Amino acid sequence: MEYIMFISLCFLSAVAGDTIPSSDPSIYPYSVYGYEGETVQFRCSLSTLGSPPVIWSWFCGQEQMTSRITYSTTYTYLTFKLSMKYHQRSCYCRATSPSTSLIYNRSSSRRLVYVNHLPPTKPMIYVLSSTAVRSEETIQAKCNITSLGYPQISWKWFCSNQAPASGTAIQFESYISLKITSNDKTIRCRCRATSSITYYEYDEFSDFVHFIVLSDPNNDTQCLSPVAFGTTTGLLVAIIVVLSVFIILQCMRKRNGTSEPRSKYKTIKERNSKTGNDRQTWVHYNQMDDLLRDPRSWSESNVMKWMEWHGNQCQASYGVSEAFRMTGEQLCPLSSDNFKRRSPEKTLSPNIRTKKIQCSPQLNQSGH
């Protein structure tokens, strides 16, 4: 039945004189490149338009173009201004026969439109990892942009003293993952998007993001620079030397001022302890423990106690201590002659240089 109907239509069209093109429409050029606002043109053609002539229509994407369409013999032209909405859209023509007996409705190949343009905004940056890291740990960040432009932008990452890195680009975003290898305490990172075309240039940086590099608790010496470390070490050595000298001088001074009297009355005390003799004098030895220091600091009472004990040791006459009723500061400057005059029996001898008083049989003999 269908075959019979086809034969019938062919017979009727032959009687009526209708014809249709024998091929599909051809479109030129293969693609269009231009800047926003520029005028471009597509052309479609057929070897024959058929009878009655075909009706032309133009499409870009899903939009049917209705203005600035012209015709010339077997050609049709579409002329329009580029705008961002046509970027990467495919345009094509369609030829349709109005014959009621023959069917012809065919489209040309599709041709892409590329509109050169720059991204409308600068890149935005975001931190993906912790902002407080340690050396040898990894920091992560990303940049994105609302449009890559055409030709598409290229990405670069800059982080303090690190070498520039390309990162990983996925659609409208670029990612960076970087291991910290520098000794900087703060790492600043930002991304850069660039695109260069004939009339326009796009070169924009994002804002900075900051990462703080924490010190390694197992290696705190890395916090000091060589200069700071050397200065600190020198100061510590100088302090140790000064303290050592001070301690040695104090020990020498103490030994020179107290060793002789201490050893002397300690020997006597031990001897009396063994023999049990003169135990009452032990009080004087106990009092001497408080007096074995710089005689210049003695009070009048200290001097009297000392002279009383010393007079007993030298068998001086009673009341010899009254001749030395004075303070330690007054006692020490006494000359040898002054010291002898205050000792009626000349049994006491001063040793002003070492600030101590002792019995001197030789002086006693020379005084008679």
C-alpha positions as a printed Julia matrix, in Angstrom:
368×3 Matrix{Float64}:
   0.0    0.0     0.0
   2.81   2.47    0.95
   4.61   1.7    -2.25
   1.51   2.47   -4.26
   1.08   5.81   -2.46
   4.7    6.81   -3.16
   4.25   6.05   -6.86
   1.1    8.11   -6.84
   2.81  11.14   -5.27
   5.69  11.0    -7.72
   3.17  10.87  -10.57
   1.24  13.83   -9.21
   4.4   15.9    -8.59
   5.58  15.16  -12.1
   2.27  16.29  -13.48
   2.39  19.42  -11.28
   6.1   20.12  -12.04
   7.4   20.15   -8.31
  11.1   19.42   -7.66
  13.32  19.36   -4.56
  17.09  19.82   -4.0
  19.12  16.69   -4.37
  21.63  17.42   -1.55
  21.89  18.91    1.94
  22.66  22.6     2.43
  26.35  23.52    2.73
  27.52  26.09    5.33
  30.61  28.26    5.38
  32.89  29.06    7.23
  33.68  26.11    9.48
  33.76  28.32   12.62
  33.72  31.97   13.62
  36.11  33.79   15.99
  35.73  37.37   17.06
  35.4   39.94   19.82
  32.19  41.01   21.44
  30.49  43.62   19.24
  32.13  42.53   16.0
  29.96  41.53   12.99
  30.24  38.01   11.61
  28.54  36.2     8.76
  27.56  32.63    7.87
  26.6   31.47    4.36
  24.51  28.49    3.24
  23.99  27.26   -0.32
  22.28  24.58   -2.44
  23.03  23.49   -5.99
  19.36  24.0    -6.8
  16.52  25.4    -4.79
  13.86  23.08   -6.24
  10.43  24.09   -7.4
   8.83  25.71   -5.63
  12.05  27.18   -4.06
  13.0   26.07   -0.58
  12.42  28.31    2.44
  15.53  29.15    4.45
  15.77  29.46    8.26
  18.73  30.06   10.59
  19.46  28.83   14.15
  22.18  29.48   16.73
  21.81  27.08   19.6
  18.12  26.9    20.4
  17.5   30.43   19.18
  16.01  30.98   15.74
  17.6   33.97   14.04
  15.04  36.25   12.42
  16.9   39.42   11.49
  19.55  40.3     8.93
  18.97  37.23    6.75
  19.56  37.81    3.02
  19.26  35.69   -0.12
  21.05  35.55   -3.46
  20.2   32.92   -6.09
  21.04  29.62   -4.37
  22.68  31.31   -1.32
  21.43  32.62    1.97
  23.4   34.75    4.46
  23.12  35.26    8.22
  24.82  38.43    9.57
  24.84  39.33   13.28
  26.92  40.97   16.01
  28.83  38.79   18.45
  27.83  38.85   22.09
  28.61  36.65   25.05
  25.38  34.7    24.67
  26.64  33.24   21.37
  29.94  32.02   22.81
  30.44  28.34   21.94
  26.98  28.08   20.37
  26.57  26.11   17.16
  24.87  27.82   14.21
  23.31  26.13   11.18
  20.79  26.7     8.36
  17.73  24.69    7.35
  16.06  24.4     3.94
  12.4   23.35    3.73
  10.44  22.76    0.51
   6.89  24.15    0.47
   5.8   21.47   -1.98
   2.69  19.64   -0.9
   3.61  16.58   -2.83
   7.38  16.3    -2.12
   9.05  16.38    1.31
  12.38  18.2     1.83
  13.44  19.52    5.25
  17.16  19.3     5.8
  19.77  21.12    7.91
  23.41  21.97    7.27
  26.3   20.98    9.51
  26.75  22.94   12.72
  29.47  25.56   13.09
  30.74  26.9    16.43
  30.94  30.54   17.39
  33.81  31.69   19.68
  33.6   35.1    21.31
  36.91  36.37   22.71
  36.33  37.8    26.2
  37.97  38.25   29.56
  36.76  37.0    32.97
  34.51  39.62   34.58
  36.06  39.37   38.07
  39.38  38.64   39.77
  40.06  35.2    41.28
  38.76  34.38   44.76
  40.96  32.33   47.11
  39.99  29.91   49.89
  42.0   27.92   52.48
  41.35  24.16   52.49
  43.82  23.07   55.21
  44.75  24.33   58.65
  46.38  27.77   58.73
  48.78  26.64   61.49
  51.25  24.04   60.22
  54.7   22.71   60.97
  57.67  22.38   58.65
  57.33  19.48   56.18
  53.53  19.54   56.51
  51.26  20.34   53.56
  49.12  23.42   53.0
  46.14  23.43   50.65
  44.16  26.23   49.0
  41.97  26.82   45.96
  41.06  29.69   43.66
  37.94  29.98   41.55
  36.5   32.39   39.03
  33.04  32.88   37.54
  34.24  32.59   33.93
  37.45  31.33   32.38
  37.15  33.74   29.46
  38.22  32.91   25.93
  40.93  31.98   25.26
  40.87  30.35   28.67
  43.02  31.75   31.45
  46.1   29.97   32.82
  46.78  29.6    36.56
  49.91  30.17   38.63
  50.43  29.94   42.39
  52.89  31.99   44.43
  53.74  31.09   48.05
  56.44  33.22   49.75
  59.88  31.95   48.7
  58.55  28.79   47.06
  58.92  28.37   43.3
  55.75  29.29   41.32
  53.46  26.3    40.83
  50.74  25.62   38.26
  48.46  23.74   40.62
  45.62  21.54   39.38
  42.88  23.14   37.27
  39.34  21.69   37.28
  36.74  23.7    35.31
  36.52  27.11   37.02
  38.87  26.24   39.9
  42.57  25.76   40.56
  43.98  23.83   43.53
  47.39  24.0    45.24
  48.9   21.44   47.6
  52.34  22.45   48.84
  54.77  20.99   51.39
  56.44  23.6    53.62
  60.22  23.4    53.22
  61.36  26.95   54.04
  62.3   28.38   57.46
  59.85  31.25   57.2
  57.54  31.76   60.17
  54.68  32.92   57.94
  53.78  31.65   54.45
  51.68  33.91   52.21
  49.98  32.38   49.16
  47.96  33.79   46.3
  46.97  32.72   42.79
  47.33  34.51   39.48
  45.08  34.18   36.42
  46.34  35.41   33.05
  44.94  35.51   29.53
  46.34  37.37   26.55
  44.45  38.1    23.35
  45.07  40.58   20.56
  43.22  43.58   21.94
  42.77  42.74   25.59
  44.85  41.32   28.4
  43.74  39.81   31.69
  46.29  39.52   34.51
  44.78  39.43   37.97
  45.97  38.25   41.4
  43.78  36.99   44.2
  44.12  38.24   47.77
  46.69  36.65   50.1
  46.01  33.83   52.52
  48.41  33.36   55.45
  49.77  30.19   57.02
  51.69  30.22   60.34
  54.61  27.79   60.57
  54.88  26.47   64.12
  58.27  25.62   65.65
  59.21  21.98   66.05
  59.22  21.1    69.8
  61.88  18.44   69.16
  64.21  20.94   67.54
  63.84  24.27   69.3
  67.4   25.39   68.41
  66.22  26.07   64.89
  64.35  29.09   66.28
  67.65  30.91   66.89
  69.65  32.38   64.08
  73.44  31.79   64.15
  74.03  35.38   65.3
  71.44  35.17   68.09
  72.74  31.77   69.19
  76.33  33.05   69.35
  75.35  36.18   71.27
  73.28  34.22   73.81
  76.05  31.67   74.32
  78.64  34.43   74.86
  76.48  36.14   77.48
  75.95  32.88   79.36
  79.69  32.12   79.39
  80.48  35.65   80.64
  77.92  35.32   83.46
  79.36  31.95   84.49
  82.9   33.36   84.56
  81.9   36.39   86.67
  80.0   34.23   89.15
  82.92  31.8    89.4
  85.41  34.6    90.12
  83.06  36.1    92.71
  82.63  32.77   94.51
  86.39  32.1    94.52
  87.14  35.54   95.96
  84.53  35.1    98.65
  85.93  31.72   99.6
  89.48  33.08   99.75
  88.37  36.02  101.84
  86.47  33.81  104.25
  89.36  31.36  104.57
  91.94  34.09  105.17
  89.78  35.85  107.76
  88.54  32.95  109.87
  90.48  29.75  109.33
  93.26  30.49  111.82
  91.1   31.5   114.84
  88.56  28.8   114.07
  91.17  26.05  113.92
  92.81  27.37  117.09
  89.77  27.55  119.35
  88.4   24.33  117.82
  91.6   22.52  118.84
  91.41  23.91  122.37
  87.76  23.01  122.63
  88.39  19.44  121.55
  91.28  19.15  124.0
  89.17  20.46  126.89
  86.41  18.1   125.91
  88.75  15.13  126.25
  90.36  16.25  129.49
  87.27  17.78  131.07
  89.25  20.9   131.97
  87.79  24.35  132.18
  84.33  23.52  130.82
  83.12  26.99  131.73
  85.24  28.45  128.92
  83.21  26.51  126.36
  80.67  29.3   126.48
  83.31  31.58  125.05
  83.94  29.17  122.18
  80.24  28.99  121.38
  80.1   32.76  121.38
  83.03  32.78  118.98
  80.87  31.06  116.37
  78.94  34.33  116.08
  82.1   36.43  115.98
  83.99  34.69  113.18
  83.17  37.17  110.5
  84.57  40.51  109.41
  85.72  42.31  112.66
  84.74  45.61  111.06
  81.12  44.64  111.49
  81.49  43.84  115.22
  79.47  45.79  117.73
  80.97  47.1   120.98
  79.54  44.07  122.77
  81.22  41.74  120.28
  84.58  43.43  120.78
  84.26  43.18  124.59
  83.4   39.49  124.39
  86.33  38.85  122.09
  88.81  40.73  124.28
  87.5   38.97  127.35
  88.04  35.57  125.77
  91.37  36.58  124.27
  92.55  38.02  127.6
  91.75  34.72  129.3
  93.77  32.83  126.73
  96.78  35.15  127.17
  96.39  35.34  130.97
  96.0   39.08  130.85
  95.05  41.03  133.92
  91.42  41.47  134.8
  89.74  44.39  133.05
  91.92  44.45  129.95
  88.75  44.37  127.82
  87.73  47.77  129.23
  90.7   49.29  127.4
  89.09  48.17  124.12
  85.55  49.44  124.61
  84.92  50.28  120.97
  83.3   48.92  117.8
  84.95  46.77  115.17
  85.36  49.77  112.88
  87.31  51.57  115.64
  89.34  48.5   116.57
  90.68  47.54  113.16
  92.46  50.84  112.31
  94.52  50.74  115.58
  98.25  50.74  114.94
 100.56  48.29  116.66
 101.77  50.97  119.12
  98.23  52.06  119.98
  97.3   48.45  120.5
 100.24  47.92  122.91
  99.49  51.05  124.91
  95.92  49.86  125.54
  97.31  46.5   126.81
  98.99  47.22  130.17
 100.93  44.0   130.21
 101.62  44.09  126.47
 100.41  40.53  126.15
  97.99  41.21  123.28
  99.16  41.61  119.73
  97.1   42.92  116.8
  97.22  41.59  113.28
  95.51  44.45  111.52
  96.18  43.18  108.05
  94.19  39.95  108.47
  91.71  41.49  110.96
  92.29  39.06  113.8
  93.77  39.16  117.37
  96.07  36.53  118.85
  98.56  35.93  121.75
 102.17  36.72  120.98
 104.79  35.54  123.46
 107.52  37.18  121.39
 105.85  40.6   121.73
 105.34  39.97  125.42
 109.05  39.24  125.88
 110.11  42.26  123.85
 107.79  44.52  125.83
 109.52  43.96  129.22
